[in-house]
């Protein structure tokens, strides 16, 4: 997989972004046996299998860059991936063209990547609060940032049953900003997370990292 981007985020997290070019067989060979076959067997779509294998290969590369032994990943009860026998925190995202991963040795992280697509305009009322909807002005780039940022902080928190519209708020931004702020509220847990969210663009893909 050709490396597209590598970056240290706030001195605590490391981000890698790769272009997905390999076949499923090539990814199998590169990854070897260091993956959870039970997770893979739940995926039937060939492209989704490629993306899943590529994301695990990228995590393996990322972990080994830190001089650590990679023993694979599992998912917790909320579906969040974690490293086997390794306390570092990870987050993974994959699309048709790209796969990205971020690792932090001591604190949760969240990552998401999304292509600018008109479906974000059709569904914006489902994931934006009224002030966010007004601010976005149905502009595709702004909607893509909103979606990626909300998904990233949602994945940082790592628990289900959080409403994107009612429980995650992204403070107003302009589209040229590379750093925005998000707030996630879980009333059941009496918890609020305030997170800086780093925004990067690659062609027509938006990538967001919540730390």
Secondary structure, 3 states (H helix, E strand, C coil): CCEEEEEEECCCEEEEEEECCCCHHHHHHHHCCCCCHHHHHCCCCHHHHHHHHHHHHHHHHHHHHCCCCCCCEEECCCCCEEECCCCCEEEEEECCCEEEEEEECCCCCEEEEEECCCHHHHCHHHHCCHHHHHHHCCCHHHHHHHHHHHHHHHHHHCCCCCCHHHHEEECCCCCCCCEEEEEEEEHHHCEEEEEEEEEEEECCEEEEEEC
